[in-house]
Amino acid sequence: MPWSNDRESRRRSDATYSTPEYRRARDAARRRADGRCEGCDHRHARLQCDHIIPRSQGGGHASENLRMLCAGEGSCKCHEHKTAQEGGGFRSNPGSRGGGTPARDPEHTPRTQW
């Protein structure tokens, strides 16, 4: 599920991820990673900062809780895989603020019968 880009989501994101505390911790995680994904240990052009314990589950911005994971085209997509495995995270249930259960796929029903 892509990130929502409405005005309220951008405001909330800016309030959370523009703080000096988060920026210092993210820079420390970036230096520690030294251009390598901390999930697969490969060098990738694009790394994203990931919360080991998600904010929706009580994790904070401490540098010990942040790590750099690969994301984007041509990468292992460690960040996307980790987010998908979290289950009850922020994006598991559209419109929820975490803690929800993942939306289930509808049952398959055949369209045509021969």
ChimeraX commands (.cxc) that place a marker at each C-alpha (Angstrom):
marker #1 position 0.00,0.00,0.00 radius 0.5
marker #1 position 1.52,3.35,-0.95 radius 0.5
marker #1 position 1.97,6.13,1.56 radius 0.5
marker #1 position -0.95,8.52,1.71 radius 0.5
marker #1 position -0.12,12.00,0.52 radius 0.5
marker #1 position -2.98,14.08,1.84 radius 0.5
marker #1 position -2.37,17.30,3.79 radius 0.5
marker #1 position -2.97,15.79,7.24 radius 0.5
marker #1 position -0.62,12.85,6.59 radius 0.5
marker #1 position 2.13,15.20,5.40 radius 0.5
marker #1 position 1.68,17.43,8.45 radius 0.5
marker #1 position 1.83,14.46,10.83 radius 0.5
marker #1 position 4.88,13.05,9.03 radius 0.5
marker #1 position 6.68,16.41,9.14 radius 0.5
marker #1 position 5.93,16.77,12.85 radius 0.5
marker #1 position 7.42,13.33,13.53 radius 0.5
marker #1 position 10.32,13.06,11.11 radius 0.5
marker #1 position 11.54,16.66,11.09 radius 0.5
marker #1 position 12.54,16.71,14.75 radius 0.5
marker #1 position 16.22,17.23,15.58 radius 0.5
marker #1 position 16.18,14.01,17.65 radius 0.5
marker #1 position 15.10,11.89,14.68 radius 0.5
marker #1 position 17.49,13.60,12.26 radius 0.5
marker #1 position 20.49,13.03,14.57 radius 0.5
marker #1 position 19.57,9.38,15.11 radius 0.5
marker #1 position 18.98,8.84,11.37 radius 0.5
marker #1 position 22.35,10.40,10.53 radius 0.5
marker #1 position 24.04,8.15,13.10 radius 0.5
marker #1 position 22.34,5.08,11.58 radius 0.5
marker #1 position 23.42,6.21,8.10 radius 0.5
marker #1 position 27.05,6.57,9.22 radius 0.5
marker #1 position 26.93,3.20,10.97 radius 0.5
marker #1 position 25.57,1.49,7.83 radius 0.5
marker #1 position 28.30,3.06,5.64 radius 0.5
marker #1 position 26.28,2.61,2.42 radius 0.5
marker #1 position 25.30,-0.99,3.15 radius 0.5
marker #1 position 21.87,-2.39,3.88 radius 0.5
marker #1 position 21.82,-3.62,7.48 radius 0.5
marker #1 position 19.39,-6.36,6.48 radius 0.5
marker #1 position 21.21,-8.07,3.60 radius 0.5
marker #1 position 24.67,-6.42,3.95 radius 0.5
marker #1 position 24.77,-5.49,0.25 radius 0.5
marker #1 position 25.62,-2.05,-1.10 radius 0.5
marker #1 position 22.59,-0.32,-2.61 radius 0.5
marker #1 position 22.06,3.09,-4.14 radius 0.5
marker #1 position 18.96,3.79,-2.06 radius 0.5
marker #1 position 18.64,3.08,1.65 radius 0.5
marker #1 position 15.68,3.97,3.85 radius 0.5
marker #1 position 15.72,4.48,7.58 radius 0.5
marker #1 position 13.64,1.81,9.33 radius 0.5
marker #1 position 12.42,1.58,12.92 radius 0.5
marker #1 position 13.29,-1.88,14.29 radius 0.5
marker #1 position 10.40,-1.61,16.73 radius 0.5
marker #1 position 7.76,0.34,14.77 radius 0.5
marker #1 position 6.48,3.62,16.16 radius 0.5
marker #1 position 2.96,2.18,16.05 radius 0.5
marker #1 position 4.12,-0.47,18.55 radius 0.5
marker #1 position 5.89,1.92,20.90 radius 0.5
marker #1 position 9.33,2.20,19.27 radius 0.5
marker #1 position 11.12,5.51,19.47 radius 0.5
marker #1 position 13.66,7.48,17.46 radius 0.5
marker #1 position 16.71,6.30,19.43 radius 0.5
marker #1 position 19.65,5.40,17.17 radius 0.5
marker #1 position 19.59,1.84,18.58 radius 0.5
marker #1 position 16.06,1.46,17.18 radius 0.5
marker #1 position 16.95,2.70,13.68 radius 0.5
marker #1 position 18.67,0.86,10.85 radius 0.5
marker #1 position 19.20,1.47,7.16 radius 0.5
marker #1 position 17.48,-0.99,4.80 radius 0.5
marker #1 position 17.52,-1.14,1.01 radius 0.5
marker #1 position 14.50,-0.04,-0.98 radius 0.5
marker #1 position 13.66,0.87,-4.53 radius 0.5
marker #1 position 14.38,-0.48,-7.99 radius 0.5
marker #1 position 17.18,-3.00,-8.34 radius 0.5
marker #1 position 17.43,-3.80,-4.64 radius 0.5
marker #1 position 16.45,-6.73,-2.44 radius 0.5
marker #1 position 13.68,-4.50,-1.03 radius 0.5
marker #1 position 14.51,-5.39,2.57 radius 0.5
marker #1 position 12.50,-2.39,3.85 radius 0.5
marker #1 position 9.35,-3.44,1.99 radius 0.5
marker #1 position 9.69,-7.07,3.15 radius 0.5
marker #1 position 10.20,-6.04,6.77 radius 0.5
marker #1 position 7.19,-3.72,6.67 radius 0.5
marker #1 position 5.01,-6.45,5.13 radius 0.5
marker #1 position 6.03,-8.92,7.86 radius 0.5
marker #1 position 5.10,-6.53,10.68 radius 0.5
marker #1 position 1.43,-7.39,10.29 radius 0.5
marker #1 position -0.18,-5.05,12.81 radius 0.5
marker #1 position 1.77,-1.97,11.72 radius 0.5
marker #1 position 0.65,1.43,10.53 radius 0.5
marker #1 position -0.31,0.39,6.99 radius 0.5
marker #1 position -1.81,-3.03,7.75 radius 0.5
marker #1 position -5.38,-1.79,7.70 radius 0.5
marker #1 position -6.24,1.27,5.58 radius 0.5
marker #1 position -7.46,4.13,7.71 radius 0.5
marker #1 position -6.19,2.72,11.00 radius 0.5
marker #1 position -3.42,4.08,13.21 radius 0.5
marker #1 position -1.79,0.70,13.80 radius 0.5
marker #1 position -2.66,-2.29,15.88 radius 0.5
marker #1 position -5.18,-3.54,13.34 radius 0.5
marker #1 position -5.29,-6.85,11.61 radius 0.5
marker #1 position -4.25,-7.09,7.98 radius 0.5
marker #1 position -7.09,-6.89,5.49 radius 0.5
marker #1 position -7.97,-10.33,4.13 radius 0.5
marker #1 position -8.37,-11.15,0.47 radius 0.5
marker #1 position -11.90,-12.01,-0.64 radius 0.5
marker #1 position -12.68,-15.66,-1.25 radius 0.5
marker #1 position -12.11,-16.80,-4.81 radius 0.5
marker #1 position -15.26,-17.63,-6.74 radius 0.5
marker #1 position -15.06,-18.93,-10.30 radius 0.5
marker #1 position -16.63,-16.69,-12.92 radius 0.5
marker #1 position -17.45,-19.25,-15.55 radius 0.5
marker #1 position -18.37,-22.85,-15.38 radius 0.5
marker #1 position -17.98,-25.09,-18.41 radius 0.5
marker link #1:1,2 radius 0.2
marker link #1:2,3 radius 0.2
marker link #1:3,4 radius 0.2
marker link #1:4,5 radius 0.2
marker link #1:5,6 radius 0.2
marker link #1:6,7 radius 0.2
marker link #1:7,8 radius 0.2
marker link #1:8,9 radius 0.2
marker link #1:9,10 radius 0.2
marker link #1:10,11 radius 0.2
marker link #1:11,12 radius 0.2
marker link #1:12,13 radius 0.2
marker link #1:13,14 radius 0.2
marker link #1:14,15 radius 0.2
marker link #1:15,16 radius 0.2
marker link #1:16,17 radius 0.2
marker link #1:17,18 radius 0.2
marker link #1:18,19 radius 0.2
marker link #1:19,20 radius 0.2
marker link #1:20,21 radius 0.2
marker link #1:21,22 radius 0.2
marker link #1:22,23 radius 0.2
marker link #1:23,24 radius 0.2
marker link #1:24,25 radius 0.2
marker link #1:25,26 radius 0.2
marker link #1:26,27 radius 0.2
marker link #1:27,28 radius 0.2
marker link #1:28,29 radius 0.2
marker link #1:29,30 radius 0.2
marker link #1:30,31 radius 0.2
marker link #1:31,32 radius 0.2
marker link #1:32,33 radius 0.2
marker link #1:33,34 radius 0.2
marker link #1:34,35 radius 0.2
marker link #1:35,36 radius 0.2
marker link #1:36,37 radius 0.2
marker link #1:37,38 radius 0.2
marker link #1:38,39 radius 0.2
marker link #1:39,40 radius 0.2
marker link #1:40,41 radius 0.2
marker link #1:41,42 radius 0.2
marker link #1:42,43 radius 0.2
marker link #1:43,44 radius 0.2
marker link #1:44,45 radius 0.2
marker link #1:45,46 radius 0.2
marker link #1:46,47 radius 0.2
marker link #1:47,48 radius 0.2
marker link #1:48,49 radius 0.2
marker link #1:49,50 radius 0.2
marker link #1:50,51 radius 0.2
marker link #1:51,52 radius 0.2
marker link #1:52,53 radius 0.2
marker link #1:53,54 radius 0.2
marker link #1:54,55 radius 0.2
marker link #1:55,56 radius 0.2
marker link #1:56,57 radius 0.2
marker link #1:57,58 radius 0.2
marker link #1:58,59 radius 0.2
marker link #1:59,60 radius 0.2
marker link #1:60,61 radius 0.2
marker link #1:61,62 radius 0.2
marker link #1:62,63 radius 0.2
marker link #1:63,64 radius 0.2
marker link #1:64,65 radius 0.2
marker link #1:65,66 radius 0.2
marker link #1:66,67 radius 0.2
marker link #1:67,68 radius 0.2
marker link #1:68,69 radius 0.2
marker link #1:69,70 radius 0.2
marker link #1:70,71 radius 0.2
marker link #1:71,72 radius 0.2
marker link #1:72,73 radius 0.2
marker link #1:73,74 radius 0.2
marker link #1:74,75 radius 0.2
marker link #1:75,76 radius 0.2
marker link #1:76,77 radius 0.2
marker link #1:77,78 radius 0.2
marker link #1:78,79 radius 0.2
marker link #1:79,80 radius 0.2
marker link #1:80,81 radius 0.2
marker link #1:81,82 radius 0.2
marker link #1:82,83 radius 0.2
marker link #1:83,84 radius 0.2
marker link #1:84,85 radius 0.2
marker link #1:85,86 radius 0.2
marker link #1:86,87 radius 0.2
marker link #1:87,88 radius 0.2
marker link #1:88,89 radius 0.2
marker link #1:89,90 radius 0.2
marker link #1:90,91 radius 0.2
marker link #1:91,92 radius 0.2
marker link #1:92,93 radius 0.2
marker link #1:93,94 radius 0.2
marker link #1:94,95 radius 0.2
marker link #1:95,96 radius 0.2
marker link #1:96,97 radius 0.2
marker link #1:97,98 radius 0.2
marker link #1:98,99 radius 0.2
marker link #1:99,100 radius 0.2
marker link #1:100,101 radius 0.2
marker link #1:101,102 radius 0.2
marker link #1:102,103 radius 0.2
marker link #1:103,104 radius 0.2
marker link #1:104,105 radius 0.2
marker link #1:105,106 radius 0.2
marker link #1:106,107 radius 0.2
marker link #1:107,108 radius 0.2
marker link #1:108,109 radius 0.2
marker link #1:109,110 radius 0.2
marker link #1:110,111 radius 0.2
marker link #1:111,112 radius 0.2
marker link #1:112,113 radius 0.2
marker link #1:113,114 radius 0.2
view
